[in-house]
């Protein structure tokens, strides 16, 4: 999400006459785009600001700004931090950057952290920063309404709002025409994406508003005949949007992140099954395998519901890769509840997981109403057990791929061995192989001959 936001910022600043530089010593403006979802992320930002401060001492004219979630959450603290920060800009105020830069350049502290119920930056064409030229991100919505007890995102990114689907399809089509071959549709909860044509604002999208509901529906029909009925009802959900983007070209791979288990529908899974270019990988954060912990987390589903969604994925999309997020040591977690998480992991057999110790975030429901009462050493031990089990599951998943042939989208050179190429399968697994005359963005059939803990090793059919 922060990469996508930074690309929007780069576009806005480009219009104002700025251009990116690789060397911090040549920068007139230094921005750090921040995340508040875990304490460790914030601590890394403070360390980075120390580096910026030393640069500012050498060149006082340099403007330093903090963007994003941490800016919204810690605006006062940032402004009081030894004058190292000149600008504090929240995630919904990036359009104001040129004006704020003028203010900062005149010696005034520039702040805008107001959250919006409407801002989606739909009309801004992002500048692809540090791109491999193959994969790109597209934000389809902003904010979150789920109010999970541990999560700060609704407070730092505001309420959920979806972006007009025509602008999403247009951006994806433009990306494809530029040679990109994979897009990832981004949202805090993509499955709750919903665009109702009645919400179209004439002052925001005048050309679309003039065309009206019927003509917009016809445009959707031309893009994707199977969604005629949904389009005519003037309501675009995530399944419809997913099919619209996939219909741009069969050579365009489509990924999405992140799904919420309570909202992942069979309709989305069926759309995935009908389009070969929609990647067969679903990131479905479980957070805990215990229904009682999930209730305290306010996740709005049970262990049984989650396993039901896994069954649906396996039934409708056989072989689909599944990854997840897991939190160890949430408030009040007992040893029995921890063991339930381990048993769910074994039952699902996740291909990959992001695993963390619970980190209390200020002003969340958990911080206000629950006690962070699991001792740190217990959290660490439980997290280590989760990691050890996931390493086993990941190894089993990769071992099962040996002998199979996958269509791999080439991303570029591998770090090792020398001369090797790397790419990804539709299941988002990294494949390393030797090949000549293969370019990034091309599709290659690769047979897997060996697997390490992190990588599949293969050979092309011609080897």
C-alpha positions in Angstrom: 0.0 0.0 0.0 2.8 2.4 0.8 4.6 1.7 -2.5 1.4 2.5 -4.3 0.9 5.7 -2.3 4.5 6.7 -2.9 3.9 6.4 -6.6 1.0 8.7 -6.4 3.1 11.2 -4.4 5.8 11.0 -7.1 3.2 11.9 -9.7 1.9 14.9 -7.8 5.5 16.2 -7.2 6.4 15.6 -10.8 3.6 17.9 -11.9 5.1 20.5 -9.4 8.6 20.2 -11.1 10.3 17.7 -8.8 12.0 14.6 -10.0 13.4 11.6 -8.0 17.1 11.3 -7.3 19.1 8.2 -6.2 21.6 10.0 -4.0 20.2 11.5 -0.8 23.0 14.1 -0.9 21.5 15.6 -4.1 17.9 15.8 -2.7 16.2 19.1 -2.0 13.3 17.2 -0.6 13.4 14.0 1.5 10.2 12.2 2.3 9.6 9.0 4.3 6.3 7.2 3.7 5.3 5.5 7.0 3.4 2.6 8.4 1.9 2.4 12.0 0.6 -1.2 11.9 3.4 -2.5 14.1 5.7 -0.8 16.6 8.8 -2.1 14.9 7.8 -0.2 11.7 7.6 3.1 13.6 10.9 2.5 15.3 12.6 2.0 11.9 11.1 5.4 10.8 12.6 7.2 13.9 16.0 5.7 13.0 15.7 6.8 9.4 14.8 10.3 10.6 18.1 10.5 12.5 19.8 9.9 9.2 17.8 12.7 7.6 18.6 15.0 10.5 22.3 14.6 9.9 21.8 15.5 6.2 19.7 18.5 7.2 22.5 19.8 9.5 24.9 19.8 6.5 22.3 21.4 4.2 19.7 23.4 6.2 17.7 24.2 3.1 16.7 20.5 2.7 13.0 19.9 3.4 12.2 16.8 5.4 8.7 15.4 5.4 6.8 12.5 7.0 3.9 11.0 5.0 1.3 8.4 5.7 -0.1 6.6 8.7 2.6 7.6 11.2 2.2 11.2 10.2 -1.5 11.1 11.0 -1.0 9.3 14.3 2.0 11.1 15.7 1.8 14.6 14.2 2.6 16.4 17.5 5.5 14.2 18.4 7.0 14.5 14.9 6.8 18.2 15.0 8.5 18.4 18.4 11.4 16.1 17.4 14.3 18.5 17.4 13.0 20.3 14.3 14.0 17.4 12.1 10.6 17.4 10.3 9.3 20.3 8.2 6.2 18.7 6.8 3.7 16.2 8.3 1.2 14.9 5.6 -1.5 12.3 6.2 -2.5 9.7 3.6 -5.4 11.7 2.3 -3.6 15.0 1.9 -1.1 14.2 -0.9 -2.7 16.6 -3.3 -1.8 19.5 -1.0 2.0 18.6 -1.2 2.9 21.5 -3.6 1.2 24.1 -1.4 2.7 22.6 1.8 6.2 22.6 0.2 5.8 26.3 -0.5 4.9 26.9 3.1 7.8 24.7 4.4 10.2 26.5 2.0 9.2 29.8 3.7 10.2 28.5 7.1 6.7 27.5 8.3 5.8 24.0 9.6 3.4 22.5 7.0 0.8 20.1 8.4 -2.3 18.4 6.9 -3.4 15.1 8.4 -7.1 15.5 7.7 -8.8 12.2 6.7 -11.3 12.1 3.8 -14.4 10.1 3.1 -14.0 10.6 -0.6 -10.3 10.8 -1.6 -9.1 7.8 -3.8 -6.6 9.6 -6.1 -8.4 7.9 -9.0 -7.5 10.6 -11.5 -3.7 10.5 -10.8 -1.5 8.4 -12.9 1.2 7.0 -10.6 4.9 7.2 -11.4 6.3 3.6 -11.1 9.2 3.9 -8.7 12.0 1.3 -8.7 9.8 -0.9 -10.8 11.0 -4.1 -12.5 8.9 -3.1 -15.5 6.9 -6.3 -15.1 4.7 -6.0 -12.0 2.7 -2.9 -10.8 0.3 -2.1 -8.0 -3.1 -0.5 -8.4 -5.1 0.8 -5.4 -8.8 0.1 -5.8 -9.9 1.4 -2.5 -8.7 3.2 0.6 -9.5 3.0 4.3 -11.1 0.2 6.4 -14.3 -0.3 8.3 -13.5 -3.6 10.0 -12.3 -2.2 13.3 -10.3 -5.2 14.3 -9.4 -4.7 18.0 -5.6 -4.8 17.4 -5.5 -2.6 14.3 -4.7 1.1 13.9 -5.5 1.3 10.2 -9.1 2.6 10.5 -7.8 5.4 12.6 -4.9 6.4 10.4 -6.4 5.7 6.9 -10.0 6.5 7.7 -13.3 5.0 6.5 -13.5 2.6 3.6 -14.2 4.1 0.1 -14.0 2.4 -3.3 -12.6 3.8 -6.5 -14.5 4.2 -9.7 -14.0 0.9 -11.7 -13.5 2.6 -15.0 -10.4 4.5 -13.8 -9.1 1.2 -12.4 -9.5 -0.6 -15.7 -8.1 2.4 -17.6 -5.0 2.4 -15.4 -4.5 -1.4 -15.8 -4.9 -1.1 -19.6 -2.3 1.7 -19.6 0.1 -0.4 -17.5 -0.3 -3.3 -19.9 0.4 -1.1 -22.9 3.6 0.1 -21.3 4.9 -3.5 -21.2 3.9 -4.6 -17.7 2.5 -8.1 -17.5 1.2 -8.3 -13.9 -1.0 -6.0 -11.8 -1.9 -6.4 -8.1 -5.2 -4.8 -7.0 -4.7 -3.4 -3.6 -7.1 -2.6 -0.7 -7.2 -3.2 3.1 -10.1 -5.5 2.3 -10.6 -5.9 -1.4 -13.6 -8.2 -1.1 -15.7 -5.3 0.3 -15.0 -3.2 -2.8 -18.2 -1.7 -4.0 -18.9 1.0 -6.5 -22.5 2.2 -7.0 -23.0 4.3 -10.0 -25.4 6.6 -8.1 -22.4 7.7 -6.0 -20.8 9.2 -9.2 -20.0 12.9 -8.7 -20.4 15.2 -11.7 -17.6 17.5 -10.4 -15.2 14.6 -10.0 -15.8 12.6 -13.2 -17.7 14.9 -15.5 -17.2 12.8 -18.6 -18.6 9.7 -17.0 -21.5 11.6 -15.4 -22.5 13.0 -18.8 -22.5 9.5 -20.3 -24.9 8.3 -17.6 -25.6 4.9 -16.1 -26.8 3.1 -19.2 -23.8 4.1 -21.3 -21.3 3.2 -18.5 -23.0 -0.2 -18.3 -22.6 -0.7 -22.0 -18.9 0.1 -21.6 -18.7 -2.7 -19.0 -20.5 -5.0 -21.4 -17.9 -4.4 -24.1 -15.2 -5.2 -21.6 -16.7 -8.3 -20.1 -19.9 -9.8 -21.5 -20.4 -12.2 -18.5 -21.0 -9.3 -16.1 -23.9 -7.7 -18.0 -26.4 -8.3 -15.3 -24.3 -6.9 -12.6 -23.4 -3.9 -14.7 -27.0 -3.1 -15.5 -27.8 -3.1 -11.8 -25.3 -0.2 -11.6 -23.3 -1.9 -8.8 -19.8 -3.1 -9.3 -18.5 -5.5 -6.6 -15.1 -7.0 -6.4 -15.9 -10.1 -8.5 -17.1 -7.9 -11.3 -14.1 -5.6 -11.1 -11.7 -8.6 -11.0 -13.2 -10.0 -14.2 -13.1 -6.6 -15.9 -9.4 -6.2 -15.3 -8.7 -9.8 -16.3 -10.5 -9.3 -19.6 -8.1 -6.6 -20.7 -5.8 -9.2 -22.1 -5.1 -12.9 -21.3 -1.3 -12.0 -21.1 -2.0 -9.7 -18.2 -1.7 -11.5 -14.8 -4.0 -10.2 -12.1 -3.3 -10.6 -8.4 -5.1 -9.0 -5.4 -4.5 -8.3 -1.7 -5.8 -8.4 0.9 -8.9 -10.6 1.4 -10.9 -10.7 4.6 -12.3 -14.1 5.4 -15.7 -12.8 6.3 -16.1 -11.3 2.8 -14.4 -13.8 0.5 -17.3 -15.0 -1.6 -17.8 -18.0 -3.9 -18.6 -15.5 -6.6 -15.0 -14.2 -6.5 -13.6 -17.8 -6.5 -15.7 -18.7 -9.5 -14.5 -15.6 -11.4 -10.9 -16.7 -10.6 -11.7 -20.2 -12.0 -13.0 -18.8 -15.3 -10.0 -16.6 -16.0 -6.6 -18.4 -16.4 -4.8 -15.1 -16.0 -6.2 -14.4 -12.5 -3.4 -15.8 -10.3 -4.3 -18.8 -8.3 -3.1 -17.5 -5.0 -5.2 -16.0 -2.2 -3.8 -14.2 0.8 -6.4 -14.9 3.6 -5.2 -13.6 7.0 -6.5 -15.9 9.8 -4.6 -14.1 12.7 -5.6 -16.9 15.1 -7.0 -20.5 14.9 -9.1 -20.0 18.1 -12.7 -18.7 17.8 -12.5 -17.2 21.3 -9.4 -15.2 20.3 -11.0 -14.2 17.0 -14.0 -12.9 18.9 -11.7 -10.8 21.2 -10.0 -9.5 18.0 -13.4 -8.5 16.6 -12.6 -10.4 13.4 -16.3 -11.3 12.8 -15.7 -14.9 11.9 -15.0 -18.2 13.6 -12.5 -20.9 13.2 -15.2 -23.0 11.5 -16.1 -20.2 9.1 -12.5 -19.7 8.1 -12.1 -23.4 7.4 -15.3 -23.3 5.4 -13.7 -20.7 3.2 -10.6 -22.8 2.8 -12.8 -25.7 1.7 -14.5 -23.5 -0.8 -11.1 -22.4 -2.3 -10.0 -26.0 -2.5 -13.3 -27.1 -4.1 -13.6 -24.3 -6.7 -9.8 -23.6 -7.3 -8.0 -26.9 -6.8 -4.3 -26.3 -6.3 -4.7 -22.6 -5.4 -1.9 -21.4 -3.2 -3.0 -20.0 0.2 -1.0 -17.7 2.4 -2.0 -16.0 5.7 -1.1 -13.6 8.6 -0.8 -14.9 12.1 -0.5 -13.0 15.4 1.1 -14.7 18.4 0.2 -13.7 22.0 -2.9 -11.5 21.5 -4.5 -10.2 24.7 -5.6 -13.1 27.0 -4.3 -15.9 24.7 -4.1 -19.1 26.6 -1.8 -22.1 25.8 -4.9 -24.0 24.5 -5.8 -21.1 22.2 -2.3 -21.1 20.9 -2.4 -24.8 20.2 -5.6 -24.2 18.2 -3.7 -21.9 15.9 -1.1 -24.6 15.4 -3.7 -27.2 14.6 -5.5 -24.9 12.1 -2.1 -24.3 10.4 -1.7 -28.1 10.0 -5.2 -28.5 8.7 -4.9 -25.8 6.1 -1.3 -26.4 5.1 -0.5 -22.8 4.3 2.1 -22.2 1.5 3.4 -19.1 3.2 2.7 -16.9 6.2 3.5 -13.5 7.7 3.9 -14.2 11.4 4.2 -11.6 14.2 4.1 -11.2 18.0 1.2 -9.0 19.1 2.2 -5.4 19.3 -0.2 -3.1 21.2 -1.0 0.0 19.1 -2.2 3.1 20.9 -5.9 4.1 20.7 -7.0 0.8 19.3 -9.9 -1.1 21.0 -7.4 -3.6 22.4 -5.2 -0.8 23.9 -8.2 0.9 25.4 -10.1 -2.1 26.8 -7.9 -5.1 27.0 -4.7 -6.0 28.9 -1.6 -7.0 27.0 -1.1 -9.8 29.5 0.9 -12.4 27.6 4.5 -12.3 28.9 7.0 -11.3 26.2 9.0 -14.5 26.6 5.8 -16.5 26.1 4.9 -14.5 23.0 8.4 -15.2 21.6 8.2 -18.9 22.3 4.8 -19.2 20.7 5.9 -17.2 17.7 8.9 -19.4 17.3 6.7 -22.5 17.3 4.4 -20.9 14.7 7.5 -20.1 12.5 8.9 -23.6 12.9 5.7 -25.2 11.9 5.2 -22.9 8.9 8.7 -23.7 7.7 7.7 -27.3 7.7 4.5 -26.5 5.8 6.2 -24.3 3.3 8.9 -27.0 2.6 6.1 -29.6 2.1 4.3 -27.3 -0.3 7.4 -26.7 -2.4 8.4 -30.4 -2.3 5.0 -31.2 -3.8 5.8 -29.0 -6.8 8.9 -31.0 -7.8 8.2 -32.7 -11.1 5.5 -30.3 -12.1 5.7 -27.8 -14.9 4.5 -24.2 -14.3 4.1 -21.2 -16.5 6.5 -18.7 -15.0 6.4 -14.9 -15.5 10.0 -13.8 -15.8 10.9 -10.8 -13.6 14.7 -10.6 -14.2 18.0 -11.9 -13.1 18.3 -14.1 -10.0 20.7 -13.2 -7.2 22.3 -16.6 -7.5 23.5 -18.7 -9.2 25.3 -16.5 -11.7 23.4 -16.1 -14.9 20.2 -17.6 -13.6 16.7 -16.1 -14.2 13.9 -15.7 -11.7 10.2 -15.4 -12.0 7.0 -16.4 -10.3 4.3 -19.0 -10.7 0.6 -18.2 -10.7 0.8 -19.3 -7.0 3.3 -16.6 -6.3 6.2 -19.0 -5.7 9.7 -17.9 -6.8 11.3 -20.1 -9.5 15.0 -19.9 -10.4 16.2 -21.4 -13.7 18.8 -21.1 -16.4 17.8 -19.8 -19.8 19.1 -17.9 -22.7 17.4 -15.1 -24.6 14.6 -14.8 -22.0 13.5 -11.3 -21.2 11.5 -9.8 -18.2 7.8 -9.9 -18.9 8.0 -13.1 -21.0 6.2 -16.3 -20.0 8.3 -19.5 -19.8 7.2 -23.1 -19.1 9.6 -24.4 -16.4 9.7 -27.9 -14.9 10.6 -28.0 -11.2 13.5 -30.3 -10.5 14.4 -29.3 -6.9 13.1 -27.2 -4.1 14.8 -25.3 -1.3 13.0 -23.8 1.8 12.4 -20.6 -0.1 12.7 -21.3 -3.8 11.8 -23.7 -6.6 14.6 -24.6 -8.9 13.7 -25.6 -12.4 14.7 -26.1 -16.0 13.0 -25.0 -19.3 11.4 -27.6 -21.5 14.2 -27.2 -24.0 17.0 -27.9 -21.4 
